[in-house]
Amino acid sequence: MTEPKCVNASNQGWRARLELGFEKRDGRTILSRRSHQGPLLVQNPLYPEQGVCHVYLLHPPGGVVGGDQLAVNIDVASGAHALITTPAAGKFYRSLGPLSVQRQTIKLDGGTAEWLPQESILFSQCRAELTTRVMLSGDTRFIGWEVICLGRPAAEEPFSGGLFRPRLELWGEGLPLLVERTQLLGKSAAMSAPWGLAARPVWGTLVAFPATAKVLEVVRATVHWAEPDLFSATVLDKLLVCRFLGSTAEAARACFTCTWGVIRPIIIGRAACPPRVWQT
């Protein structure tokens, strides 16, 4: 399809939208519906493992600035299995005032989805809102994670000012399984207090459904991390919730990739097949 012109001469930011639909046909999952407006799109689907559709989500501008509004909507039909990731970290750049917004909604009706983006980097003085909403119904399977990096620790650039509002929601048959809403200010006590981030710039959440006490036992027994980073895991109403709090996005990715490799065979019934783009 022809992409609409979305240049905003008033500097109010991009308005971008991506719609993806996955269905099972002839023994494998296909990307049956794909439409986009503005700078959000996907590469052609890949099939590194039989029947599973791997898709790489692209944002050509390379970062989100004040005033941008990005929306991603993903539907996975019964019997379909989609793995969605990104080829690089997402970036939220400094804003002089306007809020940048990114929202992604994943709906599963008896299908299987894996939402495994690379980390989101929040530059100092950004003003950003990031929402991920997952709607589960029927005999569905889901594994997903979000990794947040405040500032650029490797460049010794802390998140010294700005606003960040992350939101993570998981719903099962219309009922809330996990609803989290946070607001962080660059100089707030939550950034350094022991009850907050304890001066660690990177945190992440991994969730998986459905999970059992056995899944939790395996995770606690096999997932390792290096102190002083922190990792925890629990199961709430068939939802596995894992937390990471540390100093580098690399450590968070390594920890969650290990967790994914452990739980995927139990929850989804397949050995881990890391997307090739993670190695580039």
The 8 nearest C-alpha neighbors of each residue, nearest first, counted from 0:
[[1, 2, 34, 35, 3, 33, 36, 40],
 [2, 0, 3, 36, 4, 35, 34, 37],
 [1, 3, 36, 0, 4, 37, 35, 5],
 [4, 2, 5, 36, 1, 37, 35, 0],
 [3, 5, 6, 2, 37, 36, 7, 1],
 [4, 6, 37, 3, 7, 13, 14, 36],
 [5, 7, 4, 8, 13, 12, 37, 10],
 [8, 6, 9, 10, 5, 11, 12, 13],
 [7, 9, 10, 6, 11, 12, 5, 13],
 [8, 10, 7, 11, 12, 6, 66, 13],
 [11, 9, 12, 8, 7, 66, 13, 6],
 [10, 12, 66, 9, 7, 13, 67, 65],
 [13, 11, 67, 66, 10, 7, 65, 14],
 [12, 14, 67, 15, 68, 5, 7, 66],
 [15, 13, 68, 69, 67, 37, 12, 16],
 [14, 16, 37, 69, 36, 38, 13, 39],
 [15, 17, 70, 36, 35, 69, 71, 39],
 [16, 18, 35, 71, 39, 34, 72, 70],
 [17, 19, 72, 34, 33, 73, 71, 35],
 [20, 18, 33, 73, 32, 72, 74, 17],
 [19, 21, 32, 74, 31, 73, 30, 75],
 [20, 22, 30, 75, 31, 29, 76, 74],
 [23, 21, 79, 76, 28, 29, 31, 24],
 [22, 24, 28, 79, 27, 78, 29, 26],
 [23, 25, 26, 27, 28, 22, 29, 79],
 [26, 24, 27, 23, 28, 50, 29, 22],
 [27, 25, 24, 50, 23, 28, 49, 79],
 [26, 28, 50, 23, 24, 25, 51, 29],
 [29, 27, 23, 79, 22, 52, 50, 51],
 [30, 28, 31, 22, 21, 23, 52, 27],
 [29, 31, 21, 32, 20, 22, 28, 33],
 [32, 30, 21, 29, 20, 22, 33, 19],
 [31, 33, 20, 19, 30, 34, 21, 18],
 [34, 32, 19, 18, 20, 31, 35, 30],
 [35, 33, 18, 17, 32, 19, 36, 0],
 [36, 34, 17, 16, 18, 40, 39, 37],
 [35, 37, 16, 15, 2, 3, 17, 38],
 [36, 38, 15, 5, 39, 14, 35, 16],
 [39, 37, 58, 15, 59, 40, 36, 60],
 [38, 40, 58, 37, 17, 57, 15, 16],
 [41, 39, 57, 56, 35, 17, 38, 58],
 [42, 40, 56, 57, 55, 43, 54, 39],
 [41, 43, 55, 44, 54, 40, 56, 57],
 [42, 44, 45, 41, 54, 55, 30, 53],
 [45, 43, 54, 53, 52, 42, 46, 30],
 [44, 46, 53, 52, 47, 54, 43, 51],
 [47, 45, 48, 52, 53, 51, 49, 44],
 [48, 46, 45, 49, 53, 272, 51, 274],
 [49, 47, 46, 51, 50, 272, 52, 53],
 [48, 50, 51, 46, 47, 27, 52, 26],
 [49, 51, 27, 28, 26, 48, 52, 46],
 [52, 50, 80, 49, 28, 48, 81, 46],
 [51, 53, 81, 46, 28, 45, 44, 82],
 [54, 52, 82, 45, 44, 81, 83, 46],
 [53, 55, 83, 44, 82, 56, 52, 45],
 [56, 54, 85, 84, 41, 42, 83, 57],
 [55, 57, 41, 85, 84, 40, 54, 83],
 [58, 56, 40, 41, 39, 59, 55, 85],
 [57, 59, 39, 38, 60, 61, 40, 56],
 [60, 58, 61, 38, 57, 39, 62, 40],
 [61, 59, 62, 58, 38, 63, 57, 39],
 [62, 60, 59, 58, 90, 63, 89, 57],
 [63, 61, 90, 60, 91, 89, 64, 92],
 [62, 64, 91, 90, 92, 67, 99, 65],
 [65, 63, 92, 67, 99, 91, 66, 94],
 [64, 66, 99, 97, 94, 98, 67, 12],
 [65, 67, 12, 99, 97, 11, 98, 64],
 [68, 66, 12, 13, 99, 65, 64, 100],
 [67, 69, 100, 14, 101, 99, 13, 15],
 [68, 70, 101, 15, 16, 14, 100, 102],
 [71, 69, 16, 102, 103, 101, 17, 15],
 [70, 72, 103, 17, 16, 18, 104, 102],
 [73, 71, 104, 18, 103, 105, 17, 19],
 [72, 74, 105, 19, 20, 18, 106, 104],
 [75, 73, 20, 106, 105, 107, 21, 19],
 [76, 74, 21, 107, 110, 20, 79, 106],
 [77, 75, 110, 22, 108, 79, 21, 107],
 [76, 78, 109, 110, 108, 79, 75, 22],
 [77, 79, 110, 23, 109, 76, 80, 111],
 [78, 80, 23, 110, 22, 28, 77, 76],
 [81, 79, 111, 51, 112, 28, 110, 52],
 [82, 80, 52, 112, 51, 53, 113, 83],
 [81, 83, 113, 53, 112, 52, 54, 114],
 [84, 82, 54, 114, 55, 53, 115, 113],
 [83, 85, 116, 115, 55, 56, 114, 54],
 [84, 86, 56, 116, 55, 87, 117, 57],
 [87, 85, 276, 55, 277, 84, 88, 57],
 [88, 86, 85, 117, 89, 118, 116, 277],
 [87, 89, 118, 117, 119, 90, 120, 86],
 [88, 90, 119, 120, 62, 118, 87, 91],
 [91, 89, 62, 120, 119, 63, 92, 121],
 [92, 90, 63, 121, 62, 122, 64, 120],
 [91, 93, 64, 122, 125, 63, 90, 94],
 [94, 92, 125, 124, 122, 123, 64, 95],
 [95, 93, 65, 125, 96, 126, 124, 97],
 [94, 96, 97, 93, 65, 124, 125, 126],
 [95, 97, 94, 98, 65, 126, 66, 125],
 [98, 96, 65, 66, 94, 95, 99, 126],
 [97, 99, 126, 65, 66, 127, 100, 96],
 [100, 98, 65, 127, 67, 66, 64, 68],
 [101, 99, 68, 128, 127, 129, 67, 69],
 [100, 102, 69, 129, 68, 70, 128, 130],
 [103, 101, 130, 70, 129, 131, 69, 71],
 [102, 104, 71, 131, 70, 72, 130, 132],
 [103, 105, 132, 72, 133, 131, 73, 71],
 [104, 106, 73, 133, 74, 72, 134, 132],
 [107, 105, 134, 74, 133, 73, 135, 75],
 [106, 108, 75, 135, 110, 109, 74, 136],
 [109, 107, 136, 76, 77, 110, 137, 75],
 [108, 110, 77, 139, 138, 137, 107, 136],
 [111, 109, 77, 78, 79, 139, 76, 107],
 [110, 112, 80, 140, 139, 141, 79, 81],
 [113, 111, 81, 141, 80, 82, 114, 140],
 [112, 114, 82, 142, 143, 141, 115, 83],
 [113, 115, 143, 83, 82, 116, 84, 142],
 [116, 114, 84, 143, 144, 113, 83, 117],
 [117, 115, 84, 85, 114, 118, 145, 83],
 [116, 118, 88, 85, 87, 115, 119, 84],
 [117, 119, 146, 88, 147, 89, 120, 116],
 [118, 120, 89, 147, 88, 90, 148, 146],
 [121, 119, 148, 90, 89, 149, 91, 147],
 [120, 122, 149, 91, 150, 148, 90, 123],
 [123, 121, 150, 92, 125, 93, 91, 120],
 [122, 124, 158, 150, 125, 160, 159, 161],
 [125, 123, 161, 160, 93, 94, 122, 126],
 [126, 124, 93, 94, 161, 92, 123, 122],
 [127, 125, 162, 98, 161, 163, 94, 99],
 [128, 126, 99, 163, 98, 100, 125, 162],
 [127, 129, 164, 100, 165, 163, 99, 101],
 [130, 128, 165, 101, 102, 100, 166, 164],
 [131, 129, 166, 102, 165, 167, 103, 101],
 [132, 130, 103, 167, 104, 102, 166, 168],
 [131, 133, 168, 104, 169, 167, 105, 103],
 [134, 132, 169, 105, 104, 106, 168, 170],
 [135, 133, 106, 170, 169, 105, 107, 171],
 [136, 134, 171, 107, 170, 172, 106, 133],
 [137, 135, 172, 108, 171, 107, 109, 139],
 [136, 138, 109, 139, 108, 135, 172, 107],
 [139, 137, 109, 136, 140, 110, 108, 77],
 [138, 140, 109, 110, 137, 111, 136, 107],
 [141, 139, 111, 208, 209, 267, 112, 110],
 [140, 142, 112, 208, 207, 111, 113, 143],
 [143, 141, 207, 113, 206, 114, 208, 112],
 [144, 142, 114, 206, 113, 115, 205, 207],
 [143, 145, 205, 204, 115, 206, 114, 146],
 [144, 146, 203, 204, 147, 205, 118, 116],
 [147, 145, 203, 118, 202, 119, 204, 144],
 [146, 148, 119, 202, 201, 118, 203, 120],
 [149, 147, 201, 120, 200, 119, 121, 150],
 [150, 148, 121, 200, 158, 120, 201, 147],
 [149, 151, 158, 157, 122, 121, 123, 156],
 [150, 152, 156, 154, 153, 157, 155, 149],
 [151, 153, 155, 154, 156, 150, 157, 247],
 [154, 152, 155, 151, 156, 247, 150, 246],
 [153, 155, 152, 156, 151, 157, 150, 122],
 [156, 154, 152, 153, 157, 151, 150, 158],
 [155, 157, 151, 154, 152, 150, 158, 153],
 [158, 156, 150, 159, 151, 155, 152, 123],
 [157, 159, 150, 123, 149, 185, 160, 122],
 [160, 158, 185, 157, 123, 186, 161, 124],
 [161, 185, 159, 124, 123, 158, 186, 184],
 [160, 162, 124, 125, 185, 126, 184, 123],
 [161, 163, 126, 184, 183, 127, 125, 185],
 [164, 162, 127, 183, 182, 128, 126, 165],
 [163, 165, 182, 128, 181, 127, 129, 183],
 [166, 164, 129, 181, 128, 130, 180, 163],
 [165, 167, 180, 130, 179, 129, 131, 181],
 [166, 168, 131, 179, 178, 130, 132, 180],
 [167, 169, 178, 132, 177, 133, 131, 179],
 [170, 168, 133, 177, 176, 132, 134, 175],
 [169, 171, 175, 134, 176, 174, 173, 135],
 [170, 172, 135, 174, 173, 136, 134, 176],
 [173, 171, 136, 174, 135, 170, 137, 134],
 [172, 174, 171, 170, 175, 134, 135, 136],
 [173, 175, 171, 170, 172, 176, 169, 134],
 [176, 174, 170, 177, 169, 171, 178, 173],
 [175, 177, 170, 169, 171, 174, 178, 236],
 [176, 178, 169, 168, 175, 179, 170, 167],
 [177, 179, 168, 167, 169, 175, 180, 176],
 [180, 178, 167, 166, 168, 177, 181, 165],
 [179, 181, 166, 165, 167, 178, 182, 164],
 [182, 180, 164, 165, 166, 183, 179, 163],
 [181, 183, 164, 163, 184, 165, 180, 162],
 [184, 182, 163, 162, 164, 185, 181, 187],
 [183, 185, 162, 187, 186, 161, 160, 163],
 [160, 184, 186, 159, 161, 158, 187, 183],
 [185, 187, 184, 160, 159, 188, 190, 161],
 [186, 188, 184, 189, 185, 190, 183, 191],
 [189, 187, 190, 192, 191, 186, 195, 184],
 [190, 188, 195, 192, 187, 191, 196, 194],
 [189, 191, 196, 188, 198, 187, 195, 192],
 [192, 190, 198, 197, 189, 188, 196, 195],
 [191, 193, 197, 195, 194, 189, 188, 190],
 [194, 192, 197, 195, 191, 196, 189, 198],
 [193, 195, 192, 196, 197, 189, 191, 188],
 [196, 194, 189, 192, 193, 197, 190, 191],
 [195, 197, 190, 198, 199, 191, 189, 192],
 [196, 198, 191, 193, 192, 199, 195, 190],
 [199, 197, 191, 196, 190, 200, 192, 193],
 [198, 200, 245, 246, 197, 196, 201, 244],
 [199, 201, 149, 246, 148, 198, 245, 202],
 [202, 200, 148, 245, 246, 147, 244, 199],
 [203, 201, 244, 243, 147, 146, 245, 148],
 [202, 204, 146, 243, 145, 242, 147, 244],
 [203, 205, 242, 145, 144, 241, 243, 206],
 [204, 206, 144, 241, 143, 240, 242, 145],
 [207, 205, 240, 239, 143, 142, 144, 241],
 [206, 208, 142, 239, 141, 238, 209, 143],
 [209, 207, 238, 141, 210, 140, 237, 239],
 [208, 210, 237, 238, 207, 140, 266, 211],
 [211, 209, 237, 208, 238, 239, 214, 207],
 [210, 212, 213, 214, 237, 215, 209, 234],
 [211, 213, 215, 214, 216, 234, 210, 237],
 [214, 212, 216, 211, 215, 217, 210, 218],
 [215, 213, 217, 211, 216, 212, 210, 218],
 [216, 214, 212, 218, 213, 217, 219, 233],
 [215, 217, 213, 219, 214, 218, 220, 212],
 [218, 216, 220, 214, 215, 219, 221, 213],
 [219, 217, 215, 221, 220, 216, 222, 214],
 [218, 220, 216, 217, 221, 222, 215, 232],
 [219, 221, 217, 218, 216, 222, 223, 215],
 [220, 222, 218, 219, 217, 223, 261, 258],
 [223, 221, 218, 219, 258, 220, 257, 224],
 [224, 222, 221, 225, 254, 257, 220, 219],
 [223, 225, 254, 226, 228, 222, 230, 229],
 [224, 226, 228, 227, 223, 229, 250, 245],
 [227, 225, 228, 224, 229, 245, 230, 223],
 [226, 228, 225, 229, 245, 246, 224, 244],
 [229, 227, 245, 226, 244, 225, 230, 224],
 [228, 230, 244, 243, 245, 227, 226, 231],
 [231, 229, 243, 242, 244, 228, 232, 241],
 [232, 230, 242, 241, 243, 229, 233, 219],
 [233, 231, 241, 240, 242, 215, 219, 230],
 [232, 234, 240, 239, 215, 241, 235, 231],
 [235, 233, 239, 238, 240, 237, 236, 215],
 [234, 236, 238, 237, 239, 233, 240, 176],
 [235, 237, 238, 234, 176, 210, 239, 209],
 [238, 236, 210, 209, 235, 211, 234, 208],
 [239, 237, 208, 235, 234, 236, 210, 207],
 [238, 240, 234, 207, 206, 210, 233, 208],
 [239, 241, 206, 233, 232, 205, 234, 238],
 [242, 240, 232, 205, 231, 204, 206, 233],
 [243, 241, 204, 231, 230, 203, 232, 205],
 [242, 244, 230, 203, 202, 229, 251, 204],
 [245, 243, 202, 229, 228, 201, 230, 199],
 [244, 246, 228, 201, 199, 247, 229, 202],
 [245, 247, 199, 201, 200, 228, 248, 244],
 [248, 246, 249, 250, 201, 245, 251, 152],
 [247, 249, 251, 250, 252, 201, 148, 118],
 [250, 248, 252, 247, 251, 253, 254, 246],
 [251, 249, 253, 248, 247, 252, 254, 245],
 [250, 252, 248, 254, 249, 253, 255, 243],
 [253, 251, 249, 255, 254, 250, 256, 248],
 [252, 254, 250, 256, 251, 255, 249, 257],
 [255, 253, 251, 257, 252, 256, 250, 258],
 [254, 256, 258, 252, 257, 253, 259, 251],
 [257, 255, 259, 253, 258, 254, 252, 260],
 [256, 258, 260, 254, 255, 259, 253, 261],
 [259, 257, 255, 261, 260, 256, 222, 262],
 [260, 258, 256, 262, 261, 257, 263, 255],
 [261, 259, 271, 257, 258, 263, 262, 256],
 [260, 262, 258, 259, 263, 257, 264, 218],
 [263, 261, 265, 259, 264, 260, 266, 258],
 [262, 264, 267, 266, 265, 259, 260, 261],
 [265, 263, 268, 269, 270, 267, 262, 266],
 [266, 264, 262, 263, 268, 267, 214, 261],
 [265, 267, 263, 264, 268, 262, 209, 210],
 [268, 266, 263, 264, 269, 265, 140, 111],
 [269, 267, 264, 265, 266, 263, 270, 262],
 [270, 268, 264, 267, 263, 271, 265, 266],
 [269, 271, 264, 263, 272, 268, 260, 261],
 [270, 272, 260, 273, 263, 269, 264, 259],
 [271, 273, 270, 274, 48, 47, 260, 269],
 [274, 272, 271, 275, 277, 276, 256, 278],
 [275, 273, 276, 277, 272, 53, 47, 278],
 [276, 274, 277, 278, 273, 279, 47, 272],
 [275, 277, 278, 279, 274, 86, 85, 55],
 [278, 276, 275, 279, 274, 86, 273, 87],
 [279, 277, 276, 275, 274, 273, 86, 87],
 [278, 276, 277, 275, 86, 87, 274, 85]]
